[in-house]
């Protein structure tokens, strides 16, 4: 990796100004720490975390709605384990389970379908979170439920899509970045074409990057090469996995089952067209169309900077709660809950970063 780091330093000498790059994906945030990437970069390069942690961007109201669904009579709510401790307005799914709600951790939506098959007199609801990486598997499970006639399987979809969120970030004018390190996992599904607006519309270089140390450094080198040359395009460093067209079959299944809707992102607010809802043909699989629940809008915890961190405006250690009132053991904000959350990663690797909490 030292050879690539040397080339990066040479490029920065030619660019001769500070550069701010945003790693969109939470997995990249963790990998950057794990591989000591910051220690290899000149101080003139700043790496900012973005809204690429699906747990972190799940809105408070969506968590509260999932809790209300779980508390409804005759319902078993199934969810990925990393959603259990995400704070809602007053409690988490973990708290609701402790109070008696039937909430079960699953490892895939197909596990939830099996529970539905085993409990035909219950409504089995899968809390469908995540980006384009997980939504095709949810779509496939809905199709499997249709094929097998399992009528008591439902989803609560809070799926979100990455490219429109990046557009909303740039349109806000709050985020000042010179380029994007784009997510590898999401891009295996959607490819590189959905990001082309970053270059064409905003003049922002971007590179889809893998997750080991050399991958990330090579991606940064590709970004700096574009910046130094005054170019803006969507590069693919992770070419052994990501193709420009993505995975056409996965995209086809996704588009057949889902259509865009407005979505509420924690910290970013309501972003038009960034969510996914089931199409009319499958609308009775969406639990919101079966249970009519009125859930009030909750408030972000006082002094929590999770929203600003997700937008790349603040670094985690700049939050007044970081490492004090908010720790992985007692998280106040969602960014401290998930292992991919920016605050969680910064806290875990604080010795590397050099900002140990008091």
C-alpha positions as CSV (number, residue, x, y, z in Angstrom):
1,X,0.0,0.0,0.0
2,X,3.0,2.3,0.5
3,X,3.5,2.6,-3.2
4,X,0.0,3.9,-3.8
5,X,0.3,6.2,-0.8
6,X,3.5,7.7,-2.4
7,X,1.6,8.3,-5.6
8,X,-1.2,10.0,-3.7
9,X,1.3,12.3,-2.0
10,X,2.7,13.2,-5.5
11,X,-0.8,14.0,-6.8
12,X,-1.6,16.1,-3.8
13,X,1.6,18.2,-4.4
14,X,0.4,18.8,-7.9
15,X,-3.2,19.7,-6.7
16,X,-1.8,21.9,-4.0
17,X,-5.0,22.5,-2.0
18,X,-7.0,20.7,0.6
19,X,-9.3,17.9,-0.7
20,X,-12.5,16.6,1.0
21,X,-13.7,13.2,0.0
22,X,-16.8,11.5,1.2
23,X,-16.9,7.7,1.7
24,X,-20.6,7.1,1.3
25,X,-20.7,3.5,2.6
26,X,-20.5,2.7,6.3
27,X,-18.5,-0.4,5.5
28,X,-15.9,1.9,3.9
29,X,-15.8,4.0,7.1
30,X,-14.9,0.9,9.2
31,X,-12.4,-0.4,6.6
32,X,-10.6,2.9,6.4
33,X,-10.0,2.7,10.2
34,X,-9.2,-1.0,10.2
35,X,-6.5,-0.6,7.5
36,X,-5.1,2.6,9.0
37,X,-5.8,4.5,5.7
38,X,-5.8,8.0,7.4
39,X,-2.3,7.4,8.7
40,X,-1.1,6.8,5.1
41,X,-2.7,10.0,3.7
42,X,-1.3,13.5,3.8
43,X,-3.1,15.9,6.2
44,X,-4.5,17.8,3.3
45,X,-7.0,15.0,2.5
46,X,-10.1,14.9,4.7
47,X,-12.3,11.8,4.6
48,X,-15.9,12.5,5.6
49,X,-18.5,9.8,6.4
50,X,-21.8,9.9,4.4
51,X,-25.4,8.5,4.7
52,X,-24.4,5.0,3.7
53,X,-25.3,3.2,6.9
54,X,-28.9,1.8,6.5
55,X,-29.4,1.4,10.2
56,X,-28.3,5.0,10.9
57,X,-30.6,6.6,8.3
58,X,-33.7,4.7,9.4
59,X,-35.9,7.5,10.7
60,X,-37.3,7.7,14.3
61,X,-40.8,7.5,13.0
62,X,-40.1,4.3,11.1
63,X,-38.6,2.7,14.2
64,X,-41.7,3.8,16.2
65,X,-44.0,2.4,13.4
66,X,-42.2,-0.9,13.6
67,X,-42.7,-1.0,17.3
68,X,-46.4,-0.2,16.9
69,X,-46.7,-3.0,14.3
70,X,-45.0,-5.5,16.7
71,X,-47.4,-4.5,19.5
72,X,-50.5,-5.1,17.3
73,X,-52.5,-8.1,18.2
74,X,-51.6,-11.3,16.3
75,X,-48.4,-10.0,14.8
76,X,-44.8,-11.4,14.9
77,X,-42.3,-8.8,13.8
78,X,-39.1,-10.1,12.2
79,X,-36.0,-8.0,11.7
80,X,-32.3,-8.0,11.2
81,X,-30.4,-7.9,14.5
82,X,-28.7,-4.6,14.0
83,X,-32.1,-2.8,14.1
84,X,-33.0,-4.0,17.6
85,X,-31.2,-1.2,19.5
86,X,-31.8,1.7,17.1
87,X,-33.5,4.4,19.2
88,X,-37.0,5.5,18.4
89,X,-38.7,8.4,20.1
90,X,-39.0,6.8,23.5
91,X,-37.8,3.2,23.1
92,X,-36.2,0.7,20.7
93,X,-37.3,-2.7,19.3
94,X,-35.2,-4.3,22.0
95,X,-37.2,-2.4,24.7
96,X,-40.5,-3.4,23.0
97,X,-39.5,-7.0,23.0
98,X,-38.6,-6.8,26.7
99,X,-42.1,-5.5,27.3
100,X,-43.7,-8.5,25.7
101,X,-43.9,-7.8,21.9
102,X,-43.1,-10.8,19.7
103,X,-40.0,-9.6,17.9
104,X,-37.7,-12.2,16.3
105,X,-34.2,-11.7,14.8
106,X,-33.8,-13.3,11.4
107,X,-30.8,-13.5,9.0
108,X,-32.7,-13.2,5.8
109,X,-36.3,-12.4,4.7
110,X,-36.6,-16.1,3.8
111,X,-36.3,-16.9,7.5
112,X,-39.3,-14.7,8.1
113,X,-41.2,-16.5,5.4
114,X,-40.5,-19.8,7.2
115,X,-42.0,-18.3,10.4
116,X,-45.1,-17.3,8.4
117,X,-45.4,-20.8,7.1
118,X,-45.1,-22.2,10.6
119,X,-47.6,-19.8,12.2
120,X,-50.5,-19.5,9.7
121,X,-52.8,-17.8,12.1
122,X,-50.4,-14.9,12.8
123,X,-49.4,-11.9,10.7
124,X,-45.6,-12.2,10.1
125,X,-44.1,-8.9,9.2
126,X,-40.5,-8.4,8.0
127,X,-39.0,-5.0,8.8
128,X,-37.5,-4.4,5.4
129,X,-34.5,-2.0,5.8
130,X,-31.4,-1.4,3.8
131,X,-30.3,-0.1,0.4
132,X,-30.3,-1.7,-3.1
133,X,-28.1,-4.4,-1.7
134,X,-30.9,-6.0,0.3
135,X,-34.0,-4.9,-1.5
136,X,-33.8,-7.5,-4.3
137,X,-33.8,-10.4,-1.8
138,X,-36.9,-8.9,-0.1
139,X,-38.5,-8.6,-3.5
140,X,-37.6,-12.2,-4.3
141,X,-39.1,-13.3,-0.9
142,X,-42.4,-11.6,-1.7
143,X,-42.5,-13.4,-5.0
144,X,-41.8,-16.7,-3.2
145,X,-44.7,-16.0,-0.8
146,X,-46.9,-15.4,-3.8
147,X,-45.8,-18.6,-5.5
148,X,-46.3,-20.7,-2.4
149,X,-49.6,-19.1,-1.4
150,X,-48.3,-18.0,2.1
151,X,-50.9,-15.3,2.6
152,X,-49.8,-14.2,6.1
153,X,-46.4,-12.8,5.1
154,X,-46.0,-9.0,5.0
155,X,-43.3,-6.5,4.9
156,X,-42.9,-3.0,6.3
157,X,-40.7,-1.4,3.7
158,X,-38.4,1.4,4.7
159,X,-35.9,0.6,1.9
160,X,-33.9,3.5,0.6
161,X,-31.9,4.2,-2.6
162,X,-28.4,5.7,-2.6
163,X,-28.0,7.8,-5.7
164,X,-31.0,10.1,-5.1
165,X,-29.8,10.7,-1.6
166,X,-26.4,11.9,-2.9
167,X,-28.3,14.3,-5.2
168,X,-30.3,15.7,-2.3
169,X,-27.1,16.2,-0.3
170,X,-25.5,18.2,-3.1
171,X,-28.7,20.2,-3.8
172,X,-28.8,21.2,-0.1
173,X,-25.6,23.2,-0.5
174,X,-24.5,22.2,3.0
175,X,-22.0,19.5,1.9
176,X,-18.7,20.6,0.5
177,X,-16.9,17.7,-1.1
178,X,-14.5,17.3,-4.0
179,X,-15.3,13.7,-4.8
180,X,-17.2,10.6,-3.7
181,X,-15.9,7.1,-2.7
182,X,-19.0,5.1,-3.8
183,X,-20.3,1.9,-2.2
184,X,-19.1,-1.4,-3.6
185,X,-22.0,-3.6,-2.3
186,X,-24.8,-1.4,-3.6
187,X,-23.0,-0.9,-6.9
188,X,-22.8,-4.7,-7.5
189,X,-26.6,-4.5,-8.0
190,X,-27.1,-1.1,-9.7
191,X,-23.8,-0.7,-11.5
192,X,-22.2,2.7,-12.2
193,X,-24.7,4.3,-14.5
194,X,-27.1,5.6,-11.8
195,X,-24.3,7.8,-10.4
196,X,-23.5,9.5,-13.7
197,X,-25.4,12.7,-12.6
198,X,-22.6,13.3,-10.1
199,X,-20.2,14.1,-12.9
200,X,-22.6,15.4,-15.5
201,X,-24.7,17.6,-13.3
202,X,-22.4,18.6,-10.5
203,X,-18.9,18.1,-11.8
204,X,-18.0,15.7,-8.9
205,X,-15.5,12.9,-9.5
206,X,-16.5,9.6,-8.0
207,X,-15.1,6.1,-7.9
208,X,-16.7,2.8,-6.9
209,X,-14.2,1.1,-4.6
210,X,-13.7,-2.2,-2.9
211,X,-13.1,-2.7,0.8
212,X,-9.6,-3.8,1.5
213,X,-6.7,-1.4,2.1
214,X,-5.2,-1.4,-1.4
215,X,-8.7,-1.1,-2.9
216,X,-9.5,2.0,-0.9
217,X,-6.1,3.7,-1.6
218,X,-6.4,2.9,-5.3
219,X,-9.9,4.4,-5.3
220,X,-8.5,7.6,-3.7
221,X,-5.7,7.7,-6.2
222,X,-8.2,7.4,-9.1
223,X,-10.2,10.3,-7.6
224,X,-7.2,12.5,-7.2
225,X,-6.1,11.7,-10.8
226,X,-9.5,13.1,-12.0
227,X,-9.3,16.1,-9.7
228,X,-5.7,16.9,-10.8
229,X,-6.7,16.6,-14.5
230,X,-9.9,18.7,-14.0
231,X,-12.1,15.7,-15.0
232,X,-15.3,14.4,-13.5
233,X,-16.4,10.9,-14.2
234,X,-17.6,7.7,-12.5
235,X,-14.7,5.3,-12.1
236,X,-14.9,1.7,-11.1
237,X,-11.9,0.5,-9.1
238,X,-13.9,-2.5,-7.9
239,X,-14.1,-3.9,-11.4
240,X,-13.6,-7.5,-10.4
241,X,-17.1,-7.3,-8.9
242,X,-18.9,-4.2,-10.3
243,X,-20.0,-3.8,-13.9
244,X,-21.4,-0.6,-15.4
245,X,-24.8,-2.3,-15.9
246,X,-24.8,-3.9,-12.5
247,X,-26.8,-7.1,-12.0
248,X,-29.6,-6.8,-14.6
249,X,-31.6,-9.7,-13.1
250,X,-31.5,-8.2,-9.6
251,X,-32.5,-4.8,-10.9
252,X,-35.3,-6.3,-12.9
253,X,-36.8,-8.1,-9.9
254,X,-36.4,-4.9,-7.8
255,X,-38.2,-2.8,-10.4
256,X,-40.9,-5.4,-10.9
257,X,-41.8,-5.4,-7.2
258,X,-41.0,-1.9,-6.1
259,X,-41.6,1.6,-7.2
260,X,-40.2,4.9,-5.8
261,X,-41.8,6.8,-3.0
262,X,-40.7,9.7,-0.8
263,X,-38.7,8.5,2.2
264,X,-37.8,10.0,5.6
265,X,-34.1,9.8,6.3
266,X,-32.8,10.3,9.8
267,X,-30.8,13.6,9.8
268,X,-31.7,14.3,6.1
269,X,-35.4,14.7,6.4
270,X,-38.0,13.8,3.7
271,X,-36.2,13.1,0.4
272,X,-38.4,12.7,-2.7
273,X,-38.2,9.4,-4.6
274,X,-35.6,7.8,-2.4
275,X,-37.8,5.1,-0.8
276,X,-39.2,1.9,-2.2
277,X,-42.8,0.7,-1.9
278,X,-44.5,-2.4,-3.3
279,X,-46.3,-1.9,-6.5
280,X,-50.1,-2.0,-6.7
281,X,-50.1,-5.7,-7.6
282,X,-48.5,-6.6,-4.3
283,X,-49.9,-3.8,-2.1
284,X,-51.6,-6.3,0.3
285,X,-48.2,-7.6,1.2
286,X,-47.4,-4.1,2.7
287,X,-48.5,-4.2,6.3
288,X,-49.2,-0.4,6.3
289,X,-52.1,-1.2,4.0
290,X,-53.5,-3.8,6.5
291,X,-52.9,-2.2,9.9
292,X,-53.9,1.4,10.0
293,X,-51.6,2.9,12.6
294,X,-51.2,6.5,13.6
295,X,-47.7,7.1,14.8
296,X,-46.7,10.6,15.9
297,X,-43.5,12.2,14.6
298,X,-40.7,11.8,17.2
299,X,-37.8,14.1,17.9
300,X,-34.1,13.6,17.6
301,X,-32.3,13.5,21.0
302,X,-31.2,16.9,22.2
303,X,-27.6,17.7,21.4
304,X,-27.2,14.6,19.1
305,X,-25.3,15.4,15.9
306,X,-26.1,12.2,14.1
307,X,-27.9,14.1,11.3
308,X,-25.0,16.4,10.7
309,X,-22.5,13.5,10.8
310,X,-24.6,11.6,8.2
311,X,-24.4,14.7,5.9
312,X,-20.6,15.0,6.3
313,X,-21.0,18.4,8.1
314,X,-19.5,17.2,11.4
315,X,-17.1,14.6,12.4
316,X,-18.3,12.2,15.2
317,X,-15.8,13.6,17.8
318,X,-17.4,17.1,17.3
319,X,-20.6,15.9,18.8
320,X,-21.0,17.0,22.4
321,X,-22.3,13.6,23.4
322,X,-19.7,11.4,21.7
323,X,-17.9,9.1,24.1
324,X,-19.7,10.7,27.1
325,X,-23.4,10.4,27.2
326,X,-23.4,8.4,23.9
327,X,-21.4,5.1,23.7
328,X,-21.9,1.8,22.0
329,X,-23.2,0.4,25.3
330,X,-25.7,3.2,25.8
331,X,-26.2,4.8,22.4
332,X,-28.2,8.0,22.2
333,X,-28.1,8.4,18.4
334,X,-28.4,5.8,15.6
335,X,-24.8,6.5,14.4
336,X,-23.5,4.8,17.5
337,X,-25.6,1.7,17.2
338,X,-24.6,-0.1,14.0
339,X,-21.1,-1.5,13.6
340,X,-21.2,0.5,10.3
341,X,-22.2,3.7,12.0
342,X,-19.7,6.5,11.8
343,X,-19.8,7.2,15.6
344,X,-19.4,3.5,16.4
345,X,-16.4,3.2,14.1
346,X,-14.8,6.3,15.4
347,X,-15.3,5.2,19.0
348,X,-14.0,1.7,18.4
349,X,-10.9,3.0,16.6
350,X,-10.4,6.2,18.6
351,X,-6.8,5.3,19.4
352,X,-6.0,5.3,15.7
353,X,-7.9,8.5,15.1
354,X,-6.4,10.3,18.1
355,X,-9.6,11.6,19.7
356,X,-10.2,9.4,22.7
357,X,-13.3,10.4,24.6
358,X,-12.8,11.9,28.0
